[in-house]
Amino acid sequence: IATAISSGNDGYCDAVGDPACVPAAVTVNGTDKQDREYTYGNWHDTMVDILAPGVNVISAIGTGNSDYGSKTGTSMAAPHIAGAFAVMKQYDPSLSVTEILEVLQQSGDMITSKCDSATVQKPRLHIGNAISSLLFLSPPRNISGEQETNKALLATEYINVLTWEENPLNQGKNVAAYRIYVVGANNQMTRIAEVNGNTFTYWHRNVQRREAITYAFSAVDNEGNESPAS
């Protein structure tokens, strides 16, 4: 059972509220209508799982059967995620909590935190993309990278070794290839490679030492259909 819990409204950059800190919680921060993190939402690089609309959300206010009002806070964001889990389970009851959360995360729009100390982006719920990813291909998961050096040449060459895993949601969908992109300004994606669907490693050669690079990965089937990028 998925338990969606609001991260809290203290404006923390390195903590979330109790019980959102419980490892099994699906911890939810909020965004405004401009896709910015809610000003007072609690952020944590690992404990926050996903974001959802939480600013000026029209909701029932409890004073009457047809009374509604505009409310703000991460308590407005968490019900969006609970509802998203319900929609996903309705579509495919066999999906586990972990599988649904991964789909919601991989299909969401990435949000940059207001916190200077934040080192990662987090996805904002996009339920349409999530359902589409079940209908079609899903991007690879568990993407990671580390930099290695090649000193066999006259000058040291720096190589970013990128690895990923097959997405279990693609079982039976005939992944023929994976495409690797570099993400630049304004989220512009430039393809740098396409590898066989049985390959899960790529060496991005001749990069700068310790230069920050954002990569995106997608899956491609035998007919050339491409998944969303992760």
Residue pairs with C-beta under 8 A, 6 or more apart in sequence:
1 97
2 26
2 81
2 82
2 85
2 97
2 100
2 101
3 24
3 25
3 26
4 25
4 26
4 28
4 78
4 79
4 81
4 82
4 85
5 19
5 20
5 22
5 25
5 26
5 27
5 28
5 78
6 17
6 20
6 28
6 30
6 73
6 74
6 75
6 77
6 78
7 16
7 17
7 20
7 27
7 28
7 29
7 30
7 41
7 42
7 43
7 44
7 47
7 48
7 74
8 16
8 17
8 20
8 41
8 42
8 74
9 38
9 40
9 41
9 42
9 73
9 74
9 75
10 17
10 40
10 42
11 39
11 40
11 41
11 42
12 42
12 43
12 44
13 43
13 44
13 113
13 114
13 115
13 116
13 117
13 118
14 43
14 44
14 45
14 115
14 117
15 21
15 42
15 44
15 47
16 27
16 42
16 43
16 44
16 47
16 48
17 42
19 25
20 27
20 28
20 42
20 47
21 27
21 47
25 49
26 49
26 50
26 81
26 85
26 97
26 101
27 44
27 47
27 48
27 49
27 50
28 48
28 49
28 50
28 51
28 52
28 74
28 77
28 78
28 80
28 81
29 37
29 38
29 41
29 42
29 43
29 48
29 50
29 51
29 54
29 74
29 77
29 122
30 37
30 38
30 41
30 51
30 52
30 53
30 54
30 55
30 72
30 73
30 74
30 76
30 77
31 37
31 38
31 51
31 52
31 53
31 54
31 55
31 77
31 111
31 124
32 38
32 53
32 54
32 55
32 56
33 53
33 55
33 56
35 109
35 111
35 124
36 111
36 114
37 43
37 51
37 111
37 112
37 113
37 114
38 54
38 55
38 72
38 73
38 74
38 77
39 114
40 73
41 51
41 54
41 74
41 77
42 48
42 74
43 113
43 114
43 115
43 118
45 118
45 119
45 120
48 122
49 101
49 105
49 122
50 81
50 101
50 104
50 105
50 108
50 122
50 123
50 124
50 125
51 77
51 108
51 111
51 122
51 123
51 124
51 125
52 77
52 78
52 80
52 81
52 84
52 124
52 125
53 76
53 77
53 80
53 124
53 125
54 72
54 73
54 74
54 75
54 76
54 77
54 80
55 72
55 76
56 70
56 71
56 72
57 70
57 71
57 72
57 76
57 77
58 68
58 69
58 70
58 71
59 68
59 69
59 70
59 71
59 76
60 67
60 68
61 67
61 68
61 69
61 71
80 125
81 104
81 125
84 100
84 104
84 125
84 127
84 130
85 97
85 100
87 127
87 131
88 95
88 100
88 103
88 104
88 130
88 131
88 134
89 95
89 100
91 131
91 134
92 134
95 103
99 168
99 169
102 141
103 130
103 133
103 134
103 138
103 169
104 123
104 125
104 127
104 130
105 123
106 123
106 133
106 138
106 139
106 141
106 167
106 228
106 230
107 123
107 126
107 129
107 130
107 132
107 133
107 228
108 123
108 124
108 125
108 126
108 129
108 130
109 123
109 124
109 126
110 121
110 122
110 123
110 124
111 121
111 122
111 123
111 124
112 118
112 121
113 121
113 122
129 228
132 228
133 169
133 227
133 228
134 169
136 173
136 225
136 227
137 170
137 173
137 175
137 218
137 219
137 220
137 221
137 225
137 226
137 227
138 167
138 169
138 170
138 219
138 227
138 228
139 167
139 217
139 218
139 219
139 227
139 228
139 229
139 230
140 164
140 165
140 166
140 167
140 178
140 200
140 217
140 219
140 230
141 164
141 165
141 166
141 167
141 230
142 164
142 165
143 162
143 163
143 164
143 215
143 217
143 230
144 162
144 163
144 164
145 160
145 161
145 162
145 163
145 215
146 160
146 161
147 158
147 159
147 160
147 161
147 207
147 209
147 210
148 158
148 159
148 161
149 156
149 157
149 158
149 159
150 156
150 157
150 158
150 159
151 157
157 205
157 206
158 206
158 207
158 208
158 209
159 203
159 204
159 205
159 206
159 207
160 203
160 204
160 207
160 213
161 201
161 202
161 203
161 204
162 180
162 201
162 202
162 203
162 204
162 215
163 200
163 201
164 178
164 200
164 217
165 200
166 175
166 200
167 219
170 219
170 227
173 221
174 197
174 221
174 222
175 197
175 219
175 220
175 221
176 196
176 197
176 220
176 221
176 222
177 194
177 195
177 196
177 197
177 219
177 220
178 194
178 195
178 196
178 197
178 199
178 200
178 217
178 218
178 219
178 220
179 191
179 193
179 194
179 217
179 218
179 219
179 220
179 226
180 191
180 192
180 193
180 194
180 195
180 202
180 204
180 215
180 216
180 217
181 189
181 190
181 191
181 192
181 215
181 216
181 217
181 218
181 229
182 189
182 190
182 192
182 213
182 214
182 215
182 216
183 189
183 214
183 215
183 216
184 190
189 216
189 229
192 204
193 202
193 204
194 220
195 202
197 219
197 220
204 213
204 215
207 213
216 229
216 230
217 229
217 230
218 226
218 227
218 228
218 229
218 230
219 226
219 227
220 226
220 227
